């Protein structure tokens, strides 16, 4: 994996030990999953990116999706990752994140399997809309949520959910693709 990619992947964590991954998409904006913020205030969350730790300056959750935009209080020197278009069927993917308590960014190569209009997590608490399906080996795991999913070096979505019926990881993950209004939300930050 390119060192530049490592520098642009974030780890968001709470004092209680919860954490997820994210991606620097502007000098002071981290893209991540909304479900991480469902039961915790963003005030205590710390964002580690490019070797520095920052508090969350502000949080914007895109309604009806599992996409969140975190503004940092200052700009980061790392190069932001570029957003890309929706992936084509069977495109090669690369999911990046800190899943499984990793101390450094882990890369999970995969294949894009297709798009669903919507996907839900257990008890329909987390909604992913639109939802992409990715087969990855090694599979995405807890903590990879919010990490960028790349196709051709560009971010096409955010790792959201894993399929793990009965505790067995099926190596298929649901990815939050770009919802309508993402560009407008970015301009509004």
C-alpha positions in Angstrom: 0.0 0.0 0.0 1.2 3.5 -0.8 2.5 5.5 2.2 0.4 8.4 1.1 -2.8 6.4 1.5 -1.8 5.5 5.1 -1.4 9.2 5.9 -4.9 10.0 4.7 -6.8 7.3 6.7 -8.1 8.4 10.1 -8.9 6.5 13.3 -11.7 8.0 15.3 -11.9 7.0 19.0 -13.7 7.6 22.2 -12.5 7.6 25.8 -14.6 4.5 26.4 -12.6 2.5 23.8 -15.0 2.6 20.8 -13.4 3.4 17.5 -13.9 3.4 13.7 -12.0 4.4 10.6 -12.3 7.4 8.3 -10.8 9.1 5.3 -9.4 12.6 4.9 -11.2 14.0 1.8 -10.3 17.7 2.3 -7.6 19.3 4.4 -9.9 19.6 7.4 -12.7 17.1 6.6 -12.9 13.4 7.5 -15.5 11.1 5.8 -16.7 8.3 8.1 -19.7 6.2 9.1 -22.7 7.8 10.8 -23.5 4.8 12.9 -20.4 5.4 15.1 -22.0 8.6 16.4 -25.5 7.1 17.0 -25.0 6.5 20.7 -22.1 8.8 21.6 -21.7 12.6 21.6 -19.1 13.8 19.1 -17.6 16.1 21.8 -15.4 13.3 23.3 -14.3 11.8 20.0 -10.7 12.2 18.9 -9.5 11.9 15.3 -6.0 10.6 14.6 -4.8 11.3 11.1 -1.3 11.8 9.7 0.3 11.3 13.1 -1.7 14.1 14.9 -4.8 13.9 17.1 -7.6 16.4 16.9 -11.0 16.9 18.5 -14.1 17.0 16.4 -14.9 20.6 15.5 -18.3 19.8 14.0 -20.2 16.8 12.7 -22.7 16.6 9.8 -24.6 13.3 9.3 -26.3 12.9 5.9 -29.9 12.1 6.7 -31.1 8.6 5.8 -27.5 7.3 5.2 -24.5 5.9 7.0 -22.3 8.8 5.9 -20.9 11.4 8.3 -18.6 14.3 7.6 -16.3 15.4 10.5 -14.7 18.8 10.4 -11.3 19.1 12.2 -10.3 22.4 14.0 -7.3 22.8 11.7 -6.0 21.6 8.4 -3.9 18.4 8.0 -0.8 18.3 5.8 -1.6 14.9 4.3 -3.0 14.8 0.8 -6.8 14.3 0.9 -8.2 11.3 -0.9 -10.2 12.0 -4.1 -13.9 11.0 -4.3 -14.7 8.9 -7.3 -17.9 7.8 -9.2 -20.0 4.7 -8.4 -18.0 1.6 -9.2 -18.6 -0.8 -12.1 -19.7 -4.3 -11.5 -16.7 -6.6 -10.6 -14.3 -3.6 -10.2 -11.4 -4.3 -7.9 -11.7 -2.5 -4.6 -9.4 -1.7 -1.7 -11.0 -1.1 1.8 -8.7 0.7 4.2 -9.2 0.8 8.0 -8.1 0.1 11.5 -10.4 -2.9 12.0 -9.6 -5.7 14.5 -7.7 -3.3 16.9 -5.0 -2.7 14.2 -2.3 -0.2 15.2 -1.7 0.7 11.5 -3.9 0.9 8.5 -4.9 -2.5 7.0 -5.7 -3.0 3.3 -8.5 -5.4 2.3 -8.6 -6.1 -1.4 -11.9 -7.1 -2.9 -14.4 -7.0 -5.8 -17.5 -4.9 -6.2 -20.5 -7.2 -6.5 -23.3 -4.7 -7.2 -25.7 -2.1 -5.8 -28.8 -2.3 -3.7 -31.2 0.6 -3.2 -31.0 0.1 0.6 -29.5 -2.2 3.3 -30.2 -2.4 7.0 -28.2 -3.7 9.9 -29.6 -5.7 12.7 -32.9 -4.4 14.0 -32.9 -1.8 11.2 -30.9 0.7 13.3 -28.3 1.5 10.6 -29.6 2.2 7.1 -27.2 2.2 4.2 -28.6 4.0 1.1 -27.5 3.5 -1.6 -25.7 0.3 -0.7 -22.8 -1.4 -2.6 -21.8 -4.9 -1.9 -18.1 -5.8 -1.7 -16.5 -9.2 -1.4 -13.1 -8.8 0.4 -10.3 -11.2 1.3 -9.3 -10.7 4.1 -12.7 -9.5 5.1 -13.7 -6.2 6.6 -14.0 -6.5 10.4 -15.3 -4.4 13.3 -13.4 -1.1 13.4 -13.1 -0.9 9.6 -16.5 0.9 9.6 -16.1 4.4 8.2 -12.9 3.5 6.3 -12.6 4.4 2.6 -13.4 1.9 -0.1 -11.3 2.7 -3.2 -11.6 1.8 -6.8 -8.8 3.0 -9.1 -7.3 5.0 -6.2 -10.5 7.1 -5.6 -12.9 6.8 -2.7 -16.2 5.4 -4.0 -17.8 4.8 -0.6 -17.5 4.2 3.2 -17.3 0.7 4.8 -20.5 0.3 6.7 -21.7 -3.2 7.6 -20.4 -6.7 7.5 -22.5 -9.8 6.8 -21.8 -12.1 9.8 -24.8 -14.3 10.4 -24.3 -16.5 13.5 -20.9 -14.8 14.1 -19.5 -16.1 10.8 -17.9 -13.3 8.6 -19.1 -14.1 5.1 -16.4 -11.7 3.6 -19.2 -9.6 2.1 -19.6 -6.1 3.3 -22.1 -3.3 2.7 -20.6 0.0 1.5 -22.3 3.3 1.8 -22.1 4.8 -1.8 -22.4 8.5 -2.4 -25.9 9.7 -1.6 -27.5 12.6 -3.4 -26.6 15.8 -1.7 -23.0 14.8 -0.7 -21.5 17.6 -2.8 -23.9 20.1 -1.4 -23.1 18.9 2.2 -19.4 19.4 1.5 -19.9 22.9 0.2 -22.0 23.7 3.3 -19.3 22.8 5.8 
